[in-house]
Amino acid sequence: MSEKASKPIDQLTLESEFIRTFKSAKSAGAELGINSSGIGNAIRKGTTSGGYRWRQHIEK
């Protein structure tokens, strides 16, 4: 995925508390050792990946 096409994502605890924002699922996966496809699936399906919840980042 190119940097231009990447979308920021938020990492959350299982209790949905915010942890941090990553520039993409790929960068989160690389840093945490989690499959980035699993993170993408968790965002789309509302499930978990790597012991965390994930969501698309929304600028406030």
C-alpha positions in Angstrom: 0.0 0.0 0.0 1.5 3.4 -0.9 1.8 6.1 1.6 -0.7 8.2 -0.4 -3.3 5.5 -0.2 -2.7 4.6 3.5 -5.3 5.6 6.1 -4.6 6.4 9.7 -6.0 3.9 12.2 -6.6 4.0 16.0 -5.5 1.2 18.4 -7.9 0.6 21.3 -8.0 -1.6 24.3 -10.5 -4.4 24.4 -12.6 -1.9 26.6 -12.4 0.6 23.7 -10.0 3.0 25.4 -7.8 4.9 23.0 -4.1 3.8 22.9 -2.6 5.5 19.9 -2.9 6.4 16.2 -0.8 4.7 13.5 -0.4 6.1 9.9 -1.7 2.8 8.5 -2.6 -0.8 9.3 0.7 -1.9 7.6 2.8 0.3 10.0 0.8 -0.8 13.0 1.3 -4.5 12.0 5.0 -4.0 11.4 5.6 -2.3 14.8 3.4 -4.6 16.8 4.1 -7.9 15.0 0.4 -8.2 14.0 -0.8 -9.2 10.5 -2.0 -6.1 8.8 -4.7 -8.0 7.0 -6.1 -9.0 10.4 -6.1 -5.4 11.5 -8.0 -4.4 8.3 -10.5 -7.2 8.9 -11.0 -6.1 12.5 -11.7 -2.6 11.4 -14.3 -3.7 8.8 -16.0 -6.4 10.9 -15.8 -4.7 14.3 -13.7 -7.5 15.8 -10.3 -7.7 17.4 -6.8 -8.4 16.1 -3.6 -8.9 18.1 -5.6 -8.4 21.4 -6.7 -4.9 20.4 -9.7 -3.2 18.9 -9.1 -1.1 15.8 -11.0 1.7 14.0 -10.4 4.2 11.2 -9.0 7.4 12.7 -11.3 10.4 12.5 -9.8 13.9 12.8 -11.5 16.0 15.4 
